[in-house]
Amino acid sequence: MNTFYIIFIIILFLINCFAYLYIIVFRLKDLEKNLYLENITNEYIKNRFKLNLLWYEKHALINCFNYNFYILLSIILAAFIPFLKDLNKNNANNNIYVIISILITIINGYLYIKDPKTKWYTYRKYSEILKRLISDRIINNLNDNEFLKNLEDILSEESGTWYSKGNINSTFLSKKGFNSDNEKS
């Protein structure tokens, strides 16, 4: 019975690894091909936009996968407890229930502390905003300077949301001369 659980955990780990590879290699390569950046003449602006969009997409996909994978794993492990209890009616070995309960607690703690769902939604939101920015550039015929200003405004807004949520050490920033409004004092 213990061999089954070890094999089960190894299979879940391998699925996780292959999913990361799929996300990073195939999905992002496909996105990179379809960015429609041909009409941006400035290489700095083109690279800045592309790198930021791919960064947001990558982290949105990774956090989406992490959230769904660990929620599903937690549900599967919780569902195994009554099933195993019926299988082991005569067996007094209750260590497996303790191990599964510890795993479920660790998974839920990870989901609470790391909060991949919120990160997924945030990164996805800014990824979509950046995609809309490139279409706005084409539709509204924005020049490179206007496009760069809009891009920098979006990136500043995103970093400001993390600062306001307390994800950046405000004590460290205040010692460096920044106040809570993210301006130099």
Helices and strands as residue ranges (DSSP letters): H 2-21, I 22-27, H 28-33, H 43-87, H 95-114, H 116-140, H 144-164, H 170-175
